[in-house]
C-alpha cells in the first residue's frame, strides 16, 4: 500500500497534468477517420481517460474525508473511497512501469 505522502504527490501531479490538457501534447485521432473509427480510441485517449479516473477518485476521497471531518459522512464511506483511490493509483503505477519496461526493451534492440 502506498504511503499517504506518495499518494498525495501522485494525486497532485495527475491533477496538474489533466489541468494542463494531458501533458501538452494533443493526439488527434481524426487524421485518418476511417481507420480511427474502425480501430477505436487511441492509446493517448485511453490513457487520458484513465488519468481522469484516478484524479476523480482522489477528489471523491478528499470530499469524503472532508465530510467525515465535518461529521457528515460515515467512516466506512471514507475508507472505501480511499481504498478505491489506492487501487487506481497502484494500477496507474503498474501501467507506468510496464510502459517504461517496454521502452527499455525497445532501446536495447539492435538496429
Steps between C-alpha positions, in 0.01 A plus 500: 500500500630842406591742776275807536772742387571300183130475422450872560791587274373269225151648533625858473721414201209335320270791573757745365551284189129489422456872562774564244309294246672165521865601510505753221478253209180455313438180310251551223327175416312673217796510260402165352132485585422172323780313675440675831130412497573134439785477750330688784652763727872570492738394774543865599124539543478186711790614716346843547169341605682275748683798650170684528352203686786501748469873559121474541547218750745714696260791504220274621723369779585859596132594509414197713783582741387861532140387553613261774698778669181708496306208648289441189648175369539144617849363569433204269427734209832677556695175526334367185576818303863506615547129424347549154740786431792289624408222256475750213838656581661156536360398161629821346847437644496143365409626152773761519753233598394282205531793257849580630599133477375482140691817413820360651453175304458695178812706572702179548407372152766504233425708197 
